[in-house]
Amino acid sequence: MNNYSDGEAFGRVNLMGEHLDYNQGCVIPLQINKSVNVYLKKDTTIEGIKIKSENFDQEIFTSVSNKKMNDWTDFIKGSLYLFGKKYNLNIKQLCIEVKSNLPIGIGVSSSAAVTVSTLKALCSLYNKEIKNSELVELAHSVEQDFVEVAGGVMDQFASIYGSQNQALFLDTKSNNYDLIKLSEDYIFFIIDSGKQRILTDGSLNQKRQYCKKISSKLNIENLCILDELDDHHKKILTNEELDIAKHVVYENQRSKLGKIALVENDLKKFGSLMTQSHNSLRDLYKVSTSELDLLVELCNTFGSLGSKLTGAGFGGAIVTLIKKELVEDLKMFIIENYPNAKFL
């Protein structure tokens, strides 16, 4: 496209702190080298908005409104609608082209990357300067208020503030963050199970509602305020609620311990925390799948320091911590035992 404005945003893998951003806990995402590019161009031959993507063989014609289409384009529509509302703009006669090498639906934050890249392109097209903190807030509002997926702020924050050779430790209550340099001898390697998950089906929203209900029963603002669950808490909650609360409270502790382990370059400790996290997601939060469990088991059997599902779960991918020199051998081992695996 000629005479266009463009924006680029990267995906992320979450190393620790799963399902904590909507509980105002601590998370450790890492930006990955796969991204979404959105190109915008004024087009006077159309009245509304034309959206096309190289990943989908179709052109979609729509207009800027608060009505959803209930597909991936809602992240673009929401970006146009809320950006226009923020800056009092009448956005129309626009051609939007999306190019991406970031896999969809495997837990590496493709939706946030689409949103952030669209907003960056809009800022360029309309000559608007926006602070990173405002961009995070606007991108999160697209997901939460327009698309109505009840995640927290981690994905948008990682896309805007993250780094590909430094882990981002983020306290989602305060938005205070640190970047932690990673070892050059080890890699956080992502393996796609081949089973896609779709968060707009309500499964993530349901977990968030559970957490709100539990916090209300315990008369606290959010579960990550707690460092422990005592006998008083255990008497108030049902067994299912207690499992959910245990995951959130102790996952938050794992994130804090994980930060220390990364700063001290104690990767054996960090790997152990990753596997603990996966077991908690499997047994307590119940968002894993048999495919994810098998991949974690295979990686750890092979010699990874630790492995876990990444993202919301319900399918998608795992991340494993392994020596760089062993990656090719690990790939062969995985394919022998799980032929549907794909590697990022």
N, C-alpha and C positions, 0 to 999 in steps of 0.2 A: 504494500500500500504506500502511496506517496502522500506527502503533506499530512501525515498522521501524528497523533500523540500516542505515546505508549507508556506502559507501566509493567514492571516485572516484580514478582514476589516468589519467594522460595518456600518449599514445604519444610516439614520438621519431623523428627522422630522424638518420641518422649522417652527419656531414659529412666525417669522415676517420678512418682507422684501422679498415678493414674486416677482419674475421677476426683481430683482435688481442687481444680480451679473453680468449680462452681460451689465448693465448700470453703473457699477462701484459704486454701492451704498452700504448701510449697511444692513447686514442680521443677523438673530439670529437663527441658527440651534441648534439642540440638538441631540447628538448621542443616538441611541436606542440599546437595548440589543438583536438585531437580526443581524446576520452576514453571510458573505460568506467566506467559506474556499476553497482555491485552492491548490491542491496537484500536484506536478510535479515529474516525475520520468523518468530517461533515459530508453529508450526501443530500443535495437538494432535490434529487429525483424521487426521494421517498418522503412520506409525511412523518412517520414515527421512527421506530428503532429497528434496525436489522442486525441480528446476531448470528454469526456463523463460527463454527469451530472445526479445526482440522481433525478433531477426534470423532466428530459426528457428521455424517453425510447429510446435512440438512441446513436450510436457512430458516430462521425464526423471525417473524415480523410481529412486533408488539408496540406498546406505547408505555411511557413512563406513568406508572400509577401505583397505588398501594395494593393492587390485586396480584396474588401469586399465580404462577403457572404450574406449581408443584413438580418442578424438575430442576436440573442443575442451573438453568438460566435465572432462577430466583435470586441467586447470589449477585448476579449482574443487575437484574431489575431492582433489587433492594438497594444496591450501591447507587444506581442512577436516581432512585426516588429520594433516598435520604440525603445524598449529596445536593440534589436540587433543592430540597427543603432547607438544608443548612444555609445555602448561599442564595436562596430565593431566585433560582434559575429555572427557565422553561426549557428543558432538555428535549430536543426533537431533531429529526433529520440527521440521524447519526448511524453510521455503519460501525459495528463492533466485530472485530476478528480476534478469536482466542487461539493461541498456540501453546501447547503444553507438552512437556515430557515427564510430568508428575503424575503417577498413577492415581486413578480415581477409586475411592471407596476401600482403601486398604489401611487407613489410619495414619496417613502422613500429611494430613491437613490440606488437602487439595481445595476444599471449599474456602478456607481462609485465604489461601494464595490467590484464588480467583477474585475474591472480594478486595483484597489489598491491592492487587495489580490493577483492577478496574478503577479504584479510587485514586491511585497514583496517576493513571492515565487521564482521569477527569481533572485532577489538579493541574496537570500539564496543559490540557486542552483549554481550560478556562482561566489559566494563569492565577491559580489560587495557591498561596503558601499555607501549609498546614503543619503544625508541630507534630512530632511523632506520637506524643501522648494523645493528641486529638484524633490522629489517624487510627490509633488502636481503638479508641472509644467509638469512633464512627463505624469501623469495620466490625466491631463486636455487636454494635446495635443492629447492623444488617442481619447478622446471624440470629441474634436473640429476638429482636422485635419484628423484623420483616419475615424472615424464613421460619422463625419460631422453633429453632433448635436450641435447647437450653444448656449449651455448653458455657464454660467460663471464658476468661480472657487470654488463656495461654497461647492458643494457636495464632491469634492476631499479633500478640506481643512477640512471639518467637519469630514470626515472619518479618517484623519491622525492626526489632532490636537484636535478633539472634546472630550467630556466627557459625561458620562451618568447621572451624577448628577450635572452638571454645564452647563448652556447655554453658547454657544460660540457667542460672539458679534464680528463680522468680518467686517472691512471696506475693501471691495473688490478692492478699488482703490490702497490702500497702503499695503494691507495684514496685517495691524496692527490688533491685536485681544486681547480680554479679555475673561476670563472664569468667569462666575457669578454663585455663589452657589445658588441653588434653595431651596424653602421651602420644608420641609419634610411632611407637612400636606396636600399639594396639589399635583396633578399629571397632566401632559400633556398627555392625553389619546387619542390614535389613533383609529379611526373607519374607516374601509374600506367600501366604497359604493358598492363594487362588480362590478363596471364598470371600467374595465381596460383601461388605456390610453397608446398609443404608440407614443413616441416623434419623432421617426424617420420618421413619416409621413409628417413632414415639418411644423407642426403647430407652434412649438416653434421657428423654424428658421424664420418663417414669422413675428412673433412678434418682434424678434430681428431686422429684416430688417426695420420694421416700426419705431422702436426707433432710428436706425441710420439715417433714412431719416428725422425724426423730428429734431434730433440734428443738422443735416446739414442745414435744413431750418432756424433754430434758430441761426446758426453759433456758436455753442458751441461743446465742445468735447464729452460730454454726458449729459443726462438729470439730473443726480444726482448732477451736479454742481449747479443747481437752487434750491433756497429755496422757491420760489413763482413763480406763473405764472401771469404776469401782462397783462395789456391791449394790449401792443405791441405784446406779444407772441400770445395772443388770436386772433389778427387780421391776423397773418401770417398763422395760422394752420386751417385746416378743422375741422369740429366738431368731426370726428372720431380721428384725430390726437390729438386734444385737450384732448379728454377723455383718450387716452393712456398716454399722457404727464402728465395729472393730477394724474393718478394712480402712476406713477413712482416717481414724485416729492414728493407727499404727503405720499406715502408709505415709502420713505426714511426718512421723518420726523417722521413717526410712529416708525420706527426702533430705531431712536435716543431717542425718548421719552420712548420707550419700555425698552431700556437698563437702563435708570434712574429708571423706575418703578420696574424692577427686582432687581437692586442694593438696592433700598429702601424697597424691599419686599411689594410693593404696588400692590398686585395681582389683586385687583378690577380694578385698572387703566389699568394693562396689559391686562386683559380680555376684557375690553372695546375696547382697541386698536386692539385686535385680530378680534373682530366682525366688527370693522370699516374696517379693512384690507379685510375681506371676502366680505363685501358689495362693496368695491372698485373693487375687482377682478371680482365680478359678474356684476356690472353695468357699470364700465368704461373700464376695461381691457378685459372683456367678455371671461373669460376662465373657468367659473364655469359651472355646470350642474344642472338640476333640482334635481338630487339625492343628490348632495353635499349641495345644498341650503336647502333641506328638513332636512338632518342630522344636519346642523348647527342650524336650527330653533328648532328642537326637543331637542337638547342638551341645548340650551339657555332657552327654555321653562321649561325644567326639573330643571334647577338651576345652570348650568355651569356659570362661571364668563365671559366666552367668547369662541368663536369657529371660525374656519376658515378652508378653504381648505388648504392643504399643498402640496408643490411641484408646478409643472407647471399648474396643473388643467387639464381640458379636461377629467375629470373622476378621479378615484383614491380615495384618502382618505381625511378625515378631522382630525383636532386635536382640542381637547376641554380641557379647564382648569377647573378642578373640584376637590373638596375635596376627598381625597383618600377613606374616609369612605362611600362615596356615589356612588362609581364606580359600585358595583354590582347592586344596584337599577337602576342606569342609563342604564346598559346593558339590564335589563328586560324591561325597558321603551322603549328603542330603538327597541328591537326585536318585541315588540307588535305593533309598528308603522312602522317599516322598517325591515321586516323579512330577507332580503338579507344581512344585515350588518354583518361584521366580525370584531373581536376585536383583536388588537395587544397587 
